[in-house]
Amino acid sequence: MTAAETTRAKELLASLVSKPDATIDDYRELYEQVCATFELPADASVERIDAAGANALWVSAPGTSADTVAVVVHGGGFTMGSATGYRELGYRLSKSGNLRSLVVDYRLAPEAPFPAPVDDVVAAYRYARALDGVDNVFLVGDSAGGGLVMSALITLRDAGEQMPDAAVVLSPLVDLAGESPSLTDRAHLDPLPAAVLVSAMGGLYLNGLDVRHPVASPLHGDLAGLPPTYVLVGTDEGLHDDSIRLADKLEAAGVDVQLEVGEGLPHIWPIFAFHPEAVAATDRIGAFLRSHVTATR
């Protein structure tokens, strides 16, 4: 049975909007409190580094391969979240994918609006790609972090650079115009006021740019030429349709895309370490990433 764990996950999400008139600092504190409930195993290896100008953490499970890297991009509506809070997810991805996780502490809006967070993700990717002995690099992100992954992919493609070997996005926020019907149709299922958060936090991130900017709001961009992409989303979330629309557009652009919809599951459900479905999803993500490992040396 996962009903109790699903309820707990939804309660943790609800706690993010539990303070009336919360400030950005309040939101950041609440998000760190949620992430602190995900216990990092004692055998995790964690090292803080400068990844070509982007702050980041190396997170690895014991015995994992050094020649494969997943650049992990945390969620938090572009305004909150941290690499420290996502160490546990980085560990699970390391273990399931037989790789090292490079969890990016990208700069946050409103202090650092677009394109600063994308620049940091791209910098971390370039850092990982340039390391001696690294053959494969993936991008993995959830919510706003999933949106940043898609933005980074577009940026790298447009720059003519070597692309990541694959990407994984969990409940990605990819439409800052807020045009997904599920923002209202599924609002009664979601403990987060997704439509309001997309508008408010997305607005801080865009800092006056068009809500359909083709990089900042990647569902409105050109998705041709992107690497194989695995999209996961829950039925019980306002961003449900962002994922469905993204998968459809990727497929139409000729991208190899895999879509997984978690029945009865909430926003970013794979991050909730205590949930059996999250653990199972991590195993599937790891298998997907391993299937795209190719030796180049």
ZAMARGU-4260 file (C-alpha; in steps of 0.2 Angstrom, whole numbers, plus 5000, padded with zeros to 4 digits):
<rodrens>
0) 5000/5000/5000 | 5006/5017/4996 | 4991/5028/5001 | 5000/5033/5017 | 5016/5038/5008
5) 5006/5048/4995 | 4997/5057/5008 | 5013/5061/5017 | 5020/5068/5001 | 5005/5079/4997
10) 5006/5085/5015 | 5025/5090/5013 | 5020/5099/4997 | 5006/5108/5005 | 5018/5114/5019
15) 5027/5124/5006 | 5012/5136/5005 | 5007/5135/5023 | 5013/5152/5028 | 5001/5167/5023
20) 5011/5181/5015 | 5027/5171/5014 | 5042/5180/5008 | 5055/5172/4996 | 5066/5168/5011
25) 5051/5159/5019 | 5048/5149/5004 | 5067/5144/5004 | 5067/5139/5022 | 5051/5128/5020
30) 5058/5120/5004 | 5074/5115/5014 | 5064/5108/5028 | 5055/5097/5016 | 5071/5091/5008
35) 5079/5088/5025 | 5066/5074/5028 | 5075/5064/5014 | 5089/5055/5024 | 5106/5054/5015
40) 5113/5036/5018 | 5129/5036/5028 | 5140/5028/5014 | 5136/5043/5002 | 5152/5052/4996
45) 5148/5071/4995 | 5161/5084/4989 | 5158/5103/4986 | 5166/5110/4970 | 5167/5124/4958
50) 5160/5117/4941 | 5168/5130/4929 | 5160/5144/4939 | 5144/5135/4945 | 5143/5129/4963
55) 5139/5111/4964 | 5141/5095/4974 | 5148/5078/4968 | 5137/5065/4976 | 5141/5046/4974
60) 5135/5029/4980 | 5150/5017/4984 | 5158/5008/4969 | 5149/5018/4956 | 5157/5021/4939
65) 5168/5037/4937 | 5166/5038/4918 | 5147/5043/4918 | 5140/5058/4926 | 5122/5064/4929
70) 5120/5083/4931 | 5106/5085/4943 | 5096/5101/4943 | 5084/5104/4958 | 5067/5111/4958
75) 5060/5125/4968 | 5051/5137/4956 | 5067/5145/4950 | 5068/5154/4967 | 5072/5141/4980
80) 5080/5124/4982 | 5098/5119/4984 | 5111/5105/4980 | 5111/5101/4998 | 5093/5097/4998
85) 5095/5086/4983 | 5109/5075/4989 | 5098/5061/4993 | 5091/5061/4975 | 5108/5062/4968
90) 5113/5047/4979 | 5099/5037/4972 | 5102/5041/4954 | 5121/5037/4957 | 5116/5020/4964
95) 5103/5016/4951 | 5112/5023/4936 | 5130/5017/4941 | 5136/5035/4939 | 5142/5050/4949
100) 5129/5064/4952 | 5134/5082/4950 | 5120/5092/4959 | 5120/5110/4953 | 5118/5124/4965
105) 5112/5136/4952 | 5109/5154/4956 | 5091/5158/4960 | 5078/5172/4955 | 5074/5185/4959
110) 5092/5189/4963 | 5098/5180/4947 | 5084/5179/4934 | 5085/5171/4917 | 5097/5167/4909
115) 5108/5165/4925 | 5101/5148/4931 | 5102/5141/4913 | 5120/5147/4912 | 5125/5138/4928
120) 5117/5122/4922 | 5126/5123/4905 | 5143/5127/4914 | 5141/5112/4925 | 5137/5101/4910
125) 5152/5108/4901 | 5163/5105/4916 | 5157/5087/4917 | 5159/5084/4899 | 5177/5090/4899
130) 5183/5079/4913 | 5196/5066/4909 | 5189/5049/4908 | 5171/5054/4907 | 5162/5046/4892
135) 5144/5050/4896 | 5134/5064/4903 | 5116/5065/4907 | 5104/5079/4913 | 5091/5076/4926
140) 5079/5089/4933 | 5063/5091/4942 | 5049/5104/4941 | 5058/5121/4937 | 5074/5111/4937
145) 5066/5100/4923 | 5062/5116/4914 | 5080/5122/4916 | 5086/5105/4909 | 5076/5108/4893
150) 5082/5126/4892 | 5100/5119/4893 | 5097/5106/4880 | 5091/5120/4868 | 5105/5131/4872
155) 5118/5117/4869 | 5110/5112/4853 | 5110/5130/4847 | 5128/5132/4851 | 5133/5117/4841
160) 5140/5108/4856 | 5140/5089/4860 | 5124/5085/4867 | 5120/5075/4883 | 5118/5057/4880
165) 5100/5057/4887 | 5089/5068/4899 | 5076/5064/4912 | 5063/5077/4918 | 5052/5075/4932
170) 5035/5085/4932 | 5044/5098/4922 | 5039/5116/4922 | 5041/5121/4903 | 5027/5133/4899
175) 5028/5149/4908 | 5013/5156/4899 | 5003/5145/4910 | 4993/5137/4896 | 4991/5119/4902
180) 4973/5116/4905 | 4978/5105/4920 | 4983/5120/4930 | 4964/5123/4933 | 4957/5106/4928
185) 4968/5097/4941 | 4969/5110/4954 | 4958/5101/4966 | 4970/5086/4966 | 4986/5097/4969
190) 4991/5103/4986 | 5001/5117/4977 | 4992/5132/4969 | 5002/5128/4953 | 4994/5141/4942
195) 4998/5155/4955 | 5016/5148/4957 | 5019/5147/4939 | 5014/5165/4936 | 5022/5172/4952
200) 5039/5163/4952 | 5040/5161/4933 | 5038/5180/4933 | 5052/5183/4945 | 5063/5171/4934
205) 5058/5179/4917 | 5060/5197/4924 | 5050/5205/4910 | 5054/5193/4896 | 5040/5186/4885
210) 5031/5171/4894 | 5033/5162/4878 | 5052/5165/4877 | 5059/5150/4867 | 5073/5146/4879
215) 5066/5151/4896 | 5049/5144/4892 | 5055/5129/4882 | 5038/5121/4877 | 5037/5137/4865
220) 5054/5133/4858 | 5061/5122/4844 | 5064/5104/4852 | 5072/5096/4836 | 5088/5088/4838
225) 5087/5085/4857 | 5094/5068/4865 | 5083/5054/4871 | 5071/5061/4885 | 5062/5052/4899
230) 5047/5062/4906 | 5039/5057/4922 | 5023/5066/4929 | 5009/5062/4941 | 4990/5062/4938
235) 4987/5073/4953 | 4996/5089/4949 | 4993/5105/4940 | 5009/5103/4929 | 5002/5086/4922
240) 4999/5094/4905 | 5016/5102/4904 | 5023/5084/4903 | 5010/5078/4891 | 5012/5092/4879
245) 5031/5091/4881 | 5031/5073/4876 | 5020/5076/4862 | 5030/5090/4855 | 5047/5080/4857
250) 5039/5065/4848 | 5033/5077/4834 | 5051/5084/4833 | 5058/5067/4830 | 5065/5065/4847
255) 5066/5048/4856 | 5054/5051/4871 | 5047/5040/4884 | 5033/5046/4895 | 5028/5039/4912
260) 5012/5045/4921 | 5011/5040/4940 | 4992/5036/4944 | 4987/5045/4959 | 5004/5053/4962
265) 5008/5071/4965 | 5020/5084/4959 | 5039/5078/4958 | 5034/5062/4966 | 5051/5053/4962
270) 5060/5064/4975 | 5050/5058/4990 | 5063/5045/4996 | 5051/5037/5008 | 5038/5032/4994
275) 5039/5015/4986 | 5034/5022/4970 | 5048/5035/4970 | 5061/5021/4974 | 5054/5011/4960
280) 5054/5026/4948 | 5073/5029/4952 | 5077/5011/4947 | 5068/5014/4930 | 5077/5030/4928
285) 5093/5022/4932 | 5089/5008/4919 | 5085/5021/4906 | 5101/5030/4909 | 5112/5014/4908
290) 5104/5010/4892 | 5111/5026/4884 | 5129/5023/4891 | 5141/5022/4876 | 5160/5020/4878
295) 5169/5033/4868 | 5187/5030/4873
</rodrens>
